[in-house]
């Protein structure tokens, strides 16, 4: 009996020790997901950065105004759109002779507004659209941590990942963001951000401000003497108190207000590139939004249409992409289709083997260098916006040299579907015909290819432009 009692006592002692020591929850760990209210400085969650698009060209971008109580110091460009330059106040702007931008002693960069000369208005429209897209992207990421500290992250150390709050976020004492140089932080905040005076966000382990994104639905208030780090994507206004500073960007869908502040935009690094030698690598590069330039370093075959649906530069290196899956007759097989996007540049590339080499579908594409569209069943490049009425009209800009060794009557180098876009540039084929197909303008490199040599019709000749 004594042995049993002794054993029972030992078991109870072990269970007590296990419950109080061995399995005690560490005080600074975050459990993944759920309604965690503890911080994490050991676990690391990987996520992709938010693509700012051309909004990332600005230290401050706002829709309704930017004001400064002098003297502030902004390193990087500032801009307002769709409002006019009168909404940039306190900067004593001096307009450049081109009327495309202004300068200020408070801005180490340039100031832009929607009422300045072209191309500024269109660039700002794109930038504001990119800002709003980035906001939506950040807000839509699946969270790794929810309702951390019920929104009061004062004094905490946070590690990479996506954080979500249904409240505002309070920073009443210094906050540390710990991780590596490529780690990403995204903060989704249903209300606003309030940072107390003279507090700091501290980066450790190599974390970079360019990889920190604060998506805030309401006012962001960085109070006097405080220091902030990261990209602020504000649904409304962003205000900086006296002598506050930020290493990051202020992207406000209403206004940004400065009072003797320092704003330093993160350095813009060289565009990430990818060298590709086959279809799998090409598709992987397209799927990675951090890659701005794709270099085709070896010719390769594809059995499927390559879809490009984001801004990218494709350097062909005078290599060839051959479509090998096309059956006879029209199948709608383009070697490359650029779909519903802008700022796609293609240079020094041969596209062969499809129904056509390239489809510019509700997109803006520039061709540079030598573009060879020989050897496709129905012609070279189609410019249209397809059946979807919500797509924009397409724009094809031909800055380089087009080559088409198989151009022939009814097999044009370019065809533009009626009222669905424009073809422009210094090297657009000079010969066009609108009679071959009533719904198209067809462009030919060789003028005689625009004429049916078997049936020469005076009306047809009259509609050909050289």
C-alpha positions in Angstrom: 0.0 0.0 0.0 2.8 2.4 0.9 4.4 1.7 -2.5 1.2 2.5 -4.3 0.8 5.7 -2.4 4.4 6.7 -3.1 4.0 6.0 -6.8 0.8 8.0 -6.9 2.5 10.9 -5.2 5.3 10.7 -7.8 2.8 10.7 -10.6 1.0 13.7 -9.2 4.3 15.6 -8.7 5.3 14.9 -12.4 1.9 16.0 -13.6 2.2 19.2 -11.6 5.6 19.9 -12.9 4.4 19.3 -16.5 1.5 21.6 -16.1 3.5 24.4 -14.6 6.8 24.2 -16.4 7.3 21.9 -19.4 4.1 22.9 -21.2 3.8 26.5 -20.1 3.0 28.8 -23.1 5.9 31.0 -24.0 5.1 34.6 -23.3 6.1 36.0 -26.7 4.8 33.5 -29.2 1.9 33.9 -31.6 -0.3 30.9 -32.5 -1.1 30.9 -36.2 -4.6 32.0 -37.0 -7.4 32.2 -34.6 -8.1 34.9 -32.1 -4.5 35.0 -30.8 -3.6 37.8 -28.4 0.0 36.9 -27.9 3.0 38.2 -29.9 5.4 36.1 -32.0 9.1 36.7 -32.1 10.1 33.1 -33.0 7.8 31.9 -35.7 8.1 33.4 -39.2 5.4 33.5 -41.9 6.3 34.2 -45.5 4.1 36.3 -47.7 4.5 38.3 -50.9 4.9 42.0 -50.9 2.1 44.3 -52.1 2.6 45.5 -55.6 2.4 49.3 -55.5 2.7 49.6 -59.3 3.5 53.2 -60.3 2.2 54.5 -56.9 5.6 53.3 -55.7 7.2 56.2 -57.6 6.0 58.7 -55.0 6.9 59.5 -51.4 3.5 61.1 -51.0 0.5 60.5 -53.2 -2.9 61.9 -52.3 -6.3 62.4 -54.0 -7.5 65.6 -52.3 -4.4 67.4 -51.1 -1.0 67.6 -49.5 -0.2 70.4 -47.0 2.9 71.4 -45.2 3.7 73.7 -42.4 7.3 74.7 -43.2 9.8 73.5 -43.2 9.2 69.8 -44.0 11.7 67.7 -45.9 10.4 65.1 -48.3 12.9 62.8 -50.1 11.1 61.6 -53.1 8.3 62.9 -55.5 4.9 64.1 -54.3 1.7 64.2 -56.3 -2.0 64.9 -56.2 -4.7 63.6 -58.5 -7.4 64.1 -59.6 -7.2 67.5 -57.9 -5.2 70.4 -59.2 -1.9 71.8 -58.0 -3.7 74.3 -55.8 -4.3 71.4 -53.4 -0.5 71.3 -52.7 -0.2 74.0 -50.0 2.7 75.2 -47.9 5.4 74.1 -50.3 5.9 77.3 -52.3 6.0 75.5 -55.6 7.9 76.7 -58.6 6.6 75.4 -61.9 9.0 74.0 -64.4 9.2 75.4 -67.9 7.7 72.2 -69.3 4.7 72.7 -67.0 4.9 68.9 -66.3 6.0 69.3 -62.7 7.0 71.8 -60.0 9.8 72.0 -57.5 10.0 73.0 -53.9 12.9 73.7 -51.4 11.1 71.2 -49.2 11.0 68.4 -51.7 14.1 66.5 -52.8 12.3 65.4 -56.0 9.4 66.8 -58.0 5.8 67.8 -57.3 3.1 66.7 -59.8 -0.6 67.5 -60.1 -3.4 66.4 -62.4 -3.7 69.8 -64.1 -0.1 69.8 -65.3 0.9 69.3 -68.9 0.9 65.8 -70.6 1.9 63.1 -69.9 1.6 64.0 -66.1 -2.3 63.7 -65.9 -2.4 60.2 -67.4 0.5 59.0 -65.3 -1.2 60.3 -62.2 -4.4 58.6 -63.1 -2.5 55.3 -63.4 -0.7 55.9 -60.1 -3.9 56.6 -58.2 -5.5 53.5 -59.7 -2.4 51.5 -58.7 -2.6 52.9 -55.2 -6.2 51.8 -54.8 -5.4 48.4 -56.3 -2.6 48.0 -53.8 -5.0 49.0 -50.9 -7.5 46.3 -52.0 -4.7 43.8 -52.4 -3.4 44.4 -48.9 -6.9 44.3 -47.4 -7.7 41.0 -49.1 -4.7 39.0 -48.0 -5.5 36.0 -45.8 -4.5 36.8 -42.2 -1.9 34.8 -40.3 -2.7 36.5 -37.0 -6.0 38.1 -35.9 -6.9 40.6 -33.2 -3.4 40.6 -31.7 -3.4 42.4 -28.4 -6.8 43.7 -29.3 -5.0 46.3 -31.4 -2.7 47.7 -28.8 0.7 46.6 -30.0 2.6 49.1 -27.7 6.0 47.7 -26.6 5.7 44.5 -28.7 8.0 42.7 -31.0 6.3 41.4 -34.2 7.6 39.0 -36.8 6.7 38.8 -40.5 3.2 37.9 -41.7 -0.3 39.3 -42.3 -2.0 40.8 -39.2 -5.7 41.7 -39.1 -7.7 43.8 -36.6 -11.4 44.7 -36.5 -10.3 47.7 -34.4 -7.8 50.5 -34.6 -4.1 50.0 -33.8 -2.5 51.9 -30.9 1.3 52.5 -30.6 1.8 54.0 -27.2 5.4 52.8 -26.8 8.1 51.6 -29.1 7.2 48.6 -31.4 9.9 46.4 -33.0 9.5 44.6 -36.3 12.0 41.7 -36.4 12.9 39.7 -39.5 15.1 39.5 -42.5 15.7 41.9 -45.5 13.1 40.1 -47.7 10.5 39.5 -45.0 7.1 41.1 -45.5 4.7 42.6 -42.9 1.1 43.4 -43.9 -1.2 45.1 -41.3 -5.0 45.1 -42.0 -6.7 47.7 -39.8 -10.5 48.2 -39.8 -10.2 51.6 -38.1 -7.2 53.9 -37.8 -3.7 54.0 -36.5 -2.7 56.2 -33.6 1.0 56.5 -32.7 1.8 58.4 -29.5 4.3 61.3 -29.4 8.0 60.5 -29.3 7.5 56.7 -29.9 9.3 54.7 -32.5 8.8 51.8 -34.8 12.1 50.0 -34.8 13.3 47.6 -37.5 15.7 44.8 -36.5 17.3 41.8 -38.3 17.5 43.6 -41.6 13.8 44.4 -42.1 13.2 47.0 -44.8 10.6 49.7 -44.8 9.7 48.9 -48.4 8.3 45.5 -47.3 6.0 46.9 -44.5 2.4 47.7 -45.5 -0.1 49.4 -43.2 -3.6 49.2 -44.7 -5.8 51.5 -42.7 -9.5 52.2 -43.2 -9.6 55.4 -41.1 -7.3 58.2 -40.1 -3.6 57.5 -39.6 -2.2 59.9 -36.9 1.5 59.9 -36.2 1.9 62.3 -33.4 4.7 64.8 -32.6 8.2 63.6 -32.6 7.2 60.0 -33.4 9.0 57.9 -36.0 7.2 55.5 -38.3 8.4 52.8 -40.8 6.7 51.4 -43.8 4.2 52.1 -46.6 0.9 53.6 -45.4 -2.1 52.7 -47.6 -4.7 55.0 -46.2 -8.4 54.9 -47.2 -8.8 58.4 -45.8 -6.3 60.9 -44.4 -2.8 60.6 -43.0 -1.6 63.3 -40.5 1.9 63.8 -39.1 2.4 65.8 -35.9 5.1 68.4 -35.4 8.6 67.0 -36.1 7.3 63.5 -36.7 9.2 61.4 -39.3 8.6 58.4 -41.5 10.8 56.1 -43.6 8.2 55.0 -46.1 5.4 56.3 -48.2 2.2 58.2 -47.5 -0.4 56.9 -50.0 -3.7 58.6 -49.0 -7.0 58.3 -50.7 -7.9 61.7 -49.3 -5.2 64.1 -47.9 -1.8 64.0 -46.3 -0.9 66.7 -43.7 2.7 67.6 -42.7 3.9 69.9 -39.9 7.7 70.3 -40.1 8.1 66.6 -40.9 10.7 64.4 -42.5 9.5 61.9 -45.1 12.0 59.6 -46.7 10.8 57.2 -49.5 12.6 53.8 -49.4 15.3 53.5 -52.1 14.0 52.1 -55.4 16.1 49.1 -56.2 16.8 47.7 -59.6 13.9 45.8 -61.1 14.0 42.1 -60.3 14.7 40.0 -63.4 14.3 36.3 -64.3 16.2 34.4 -67.0 14.0 31.8 -68.6 14.8 28.9 -70.9 11.4 27.0 -71.2 7.7 27.4 -70.8 7.6 26.4 -67.1 10.2 29.0 -66.2 8.4 31.6 -68.2 5.1 31.0 -66.5 6.7 31.0 -63.1 8.3 34.3 -63.8 4.9 35.8 -64.9 3.3 34.4 -61.7 5.9 36.2 -59.5 4.8 39.9 -59.3 8.2 40.9 -58.0 9.8 40.1 -61.4 9.6 43.1 -63.7 11.8 41.9 -66.5 11.9 38.4 -68.1 14.9 37.6 -70.2 14.4 34.8 -72.7 17.9 33.2 -72.8 17.1 30.2 -74.9 14.5 29.5 -77.6 11.7 27.1 -76.5 8.5 25.5 -77.6 5.0 25.8 -76.1 1.9 23.8 -76.5 -0.3 26.4 -74.8 -1.0 30.1 -75.2 1.2 32.2 -72.9 -1.1 34.7 -71.0 0.5 38.0 -69.8 -1.8 39.8 -67.5 0.5 42.2 -65.6 3.0 44.9 -66.4 6.3 43.3 -67.5 9.2 43.7 -69.9 10.0 40.7 -72.0 13.6 40.8 -73.4 13.6 38.2 -76.2 17.4 38.3 -76.8 16.6 37.5 -80.5 15.3 34.1 -79.4 12.2 32.2 -80.6 9.1 31.0 -78.9 7.3 28.4 -81.1 3.7 27.3 -80.6 3.5 23.6 -81.4 0.0 22.8 -80.4 -2.0 24.6 -83.1 -4.3 22.5 -85.3 -5.3 23.5 -88.8 -7.9 26.3 -89.3 -8.6 29.1 -86.8 -8.3 27.9 -83.2 -7.7 31.2 -81.4 -4.1 30.1 -80.6 -1.8 33.0 -80.1 1.8 32.4 -79.0 1.4 35.3 -76.5 -1.8 37.0 -75.4 -1.6 40.2 -73.4 -4.8 40.4 -71.5 -6.3 43.4 -69.7 -3.1 45.1 -68.6 -0.8 48.1 -69.3 2.9 48.7 -69.6 3.9 45.5 -71.4 7.1 45.9 -73.4 8.3 43.1 -75.8 11.6 43.4 -77.6 13.8 41.3 -79.9 11.7 38.2 -80.0 10.4 35.8 -82.7 6.9 34.3 -82.2 6.0 31.5 -84.5 3.6 28.6 -85.0 0.3 29.9 -83.8 -2.9 31.2 -85.5 -1.2 34.5 -84.8 2.0 35.6 -83.0 0.5 38.1 -80.5 -2.9 39.2 -79.3 -3.2 42.6 -77.6 -6.5 42.2 -75.8 -7.7 45.2 -73.9 -4.1 46.1 -73.2 -1.3 48.5 -73.9 1.8 46.9 -75.5 5.0 48.4 -76.9 7.1 46.5 -79.4 10.8 47.3 -79.5 13.9 46.0 -81.2 13.2 43.4 -83.8 9.9 41.5 -83.6 9.6 38.6 -86.0 6.0 37.4 -86.5 6.7 35.1 -89.5 5.3 31.7 -89.7 1.8 32.1 -88.1 -1.2 30.7 -89.9 -3.4 33.8 -90.1 -1.0 36.7 -89.6 1.1 38.6 -87.1 -0.5 40.7 -84.4 -4.2 41.2 -83.5 -5.2 44.4 -81.7 -8.7 44.2 -80.1 -10.6 44.0 -76.8 -12.5 40.8 -77.5 -16.1 40.2 -76.5 -15.9 41.6 -73.0 -17.3 45.1 -73.1 -15.7 46.0 -69.7 -12.2 45.8 -71.2 -10.4 49.0 -72.3 -9.5 49.6 -75.9 -6.1 48.3 -76.8 -3.1 50.3 -77.8 -0.2 48.8 -79.8 2.9 51.0 -80.1 5.4 49.9 -82.7 8.8 51.4 -81.8 10.9 48.6 -83.2 11.2 46.8 -86.5 8.6 44.3 -87.5 9.5 41.3 -89.6 7.0 39.0 -91.4 8.4 36.7 -94.0 5.1 35.0 -94.6 3.0 38.1 -95.0 0.5 37.8 -97.9 -2.9 38.9 -99.0 -5.3 38.3 -96.1 -2.4 37.4 -93.9 -1.5 40.9 -92.5 1.3 41.8 -90.2 -1.1 43.6 -87.9 -4.9 43.7 -87.9 -7.0 46.1 -85.8 -10.6 45.1 -85.0 -12.9 48.1 -85.7 -13.3 50.6 -82.9 -11.4 48.4 -80.4 -8.1 50.2 -80.2 -5.3 52.1 -81.9 -2.0 51.2 -83.6 0.7 53.8 -83.3 4.4 54.4 -83.3 7.2 55.3 -85.6 7.4 51.9 -87.3 3.8 51.1 -88.0 3.4 49.5 -91.4 2.5 52.2 -93.9 0.1 50.2 -96.0 -3.4 49.6 -94.7 -6.6 48.2 -96.1 -10.1 48.3 -94.8 -11.8 46.4 -97.6 -10.3 42.9 -97.1 -12.3 42.6 -93.9 -15.1 45.1 -93.3 -14.5 44.9 -89.5 -10.8 45.3 -89.6 -8.0 47.6 -90.6 -5.2 45.4 -91.9 -1.5 46.6 -91.9 1.0 45.3 -94.4 4.8 45.7 -94.6 4.7 45.1 -98.4 2.1 47.2 -100.2 1.3 44.6 -102.9 0.3 42.1 -100.2 -2.7 44.3 -99.6 -4.0 43.5 -103.0 -5.5 40.3 -104.4 -3.4 39.9 -107.5 -6.0 37.5 -108.9 -9.0 39.9 -108.6 -7.9 43.5 -108.8 -10.8 45.7 -108.0 -10.7 49.5 -108.4 -12.7 50.0 -105.2 -10.2 47.8 -103.4 -7.2 49.8 -104.7 -8.9 53.1 -103.7 -9.2 52.0 -100.0 -5.5 51.0 -99.7 -3.3 53.7 -98.1 0.4 53.8 -98.7 
